Amino acid sequence: MKIFLIYLLLMNIAGFAAMGIDKCKAKAHAWRIPEKTLFGLSLLGGSTGTWAGMYAFRHKTKHWYFVKGMPLIFFIHVVIACVIYRNFY
């Protein structure tokens, strides 16, 4: 369980950082992080960090698929966590 929590922490840090890095790259008109990578980080457990990064950096907040998709992924993660907790603890 401890390893899994460390994994989630690292994924959320990565998601938050990816949003910040992509915002900096966007301002500099440089190479960008693909949107599928941002969603991938979120799907792999970094939904809280990615969602927080969206608003902390004001990045991707005008794209409906991010505004709707990130909270949806977070909600799905919460439901999965509740089901696992209910069935195994």
JOHU-V459917 format. One record per residue. PHI is phi in whole degrees, -180 to 180 (999 if undefined). PSI is psi in degrees with one decimal (999 if undefined). D_LAST is the distance of its C-alpha to the last C-alpha in Angstrom with 1 decimal. Layout:
# JOHU-V459917
phi: <PHI & PHI>
psi: <PSI & PSI>
d_last: <D_LAST & D_LAST>
This chain:
# JOHU-V459917
phi: <999 & -62 & -64 & -64 & -66 & -64 & -58 & -62 & -61 & -64 & -66 & -70 & -64 & -64 & -64 & -63 & -64 & -62 & -65 & -65 & -64 & -65 & -64 & -62 & -65 & -64 & -64 & -88 & 54 & -107 & -52 & -115 & -79 & -60 & -60 & -65 & -69 & -62 & -67 & -62 & -60 & -66 & -64 & -83 & 119 & -100 & -64 & -66 & -66 & -67 & -65 & -64 & -64 & -55 & -89 & -64 & -102 & 50 & -124 & 68 & -81 & -102 & -97 & -59 & -71 & -83 & -62 & -92 & -72 & -65 & -64 & -64 & -63 & -59 & -60 & -62 & -63 & -65 & -63 & -61 & -63 & -65 & -64 & -62 & -62 & -65 & -86 & -118 & -126>
psi: <-39.3 & -41.5 & -40.5 & -41.3 & -37.5 & -41.6 & -47.9 & -40.4 & -46.6 & -39.2 & -38.4 & -37.6 & -42.8 & -41.9 & -44.5 & -46.6 & -40.2 & -39.1 & -42.6 & -43.5 & -43.7 & -36.3 & -44.4 & -42.1 & -37.6 & -42.3 & -34.7 & 1.6 & 41.6 & -176.4 & 139.2 & 156.4 & 127.1 & 144.8 & -35.1 & -28.7 & -42.0 & -44.0 & -36.2 & -44.1 & -40.1 & -45.8 & -31.7 & 11.6 & -3.2 & 28.6 & -38.5 & -46.1 & -41.5 & -43.5 & -43.6 & -39.7 & -34.1 & -46.3 & -30.4 & -38.3 & 0.8 & 54.5 & 131.2 & 17.5 & -6.7 & -0.6 & 116.7 & -33.9 & -22.8 & -43.3 & -36.5 & -36.6 & -43.0 & -46.1 & -33.7 & -45.0 & -42.6 & -46.5 & -43.6 & -40.8 & -39.5 & -43.0 & -45.0 & -43.5 & -41.1 & -42.1 & -45.6 & -45.6 & -43.9 & -38.6 & -21.9 & -8.7 & 999>
d_last: <11.8 & 14.9 & 17.2 & 15.5 & 15.7 & 19.3 & 20.0 & 19.0 & 21.2 & 24.0 & 23.9 & 24.1 & 27.0 & 28.7 & 28.4 & 29.8 & 32.5 & 33.5 & 34.2 & 36.3 & 38.1 & 38.9 & 40.3 & 42.6 & 43.7 & 44.4 & 46.6 & 48.4 & 48.9 & 47.5 & 45.2 & 42.0 & 38.4 & 38.0 & 36.0 & 34.1 & 33.0 & 31.8 & 29.8 & 28.5 & 27.2 & 25.4 & 24.0 & 22.8 & 20.5 & 23.2 & 23.5 & 23.2 & 25.8 & 28.1 & 28.0 & 28.7 & 31.5 & 33.1 & 33.8 & 34.4 & 37.0 & 38.1 & 37.8 & 37.4 & 37.1 & 40.0 & 38.5 & 36.9 & 34.6 & 33.1 & 33.0 & 31.2 & 29.4 & 27.6 & 26.0 & 25.1 & 23.4 & 21.5 & 20.5 & 19.4 & 17.2 & 15.6 & 15.0 & 13.6 & 11.2 & 10.2 & 9.9 & 7.8 & 5.3 & 5.9 & 6.1 & 3.8 & 0.0>
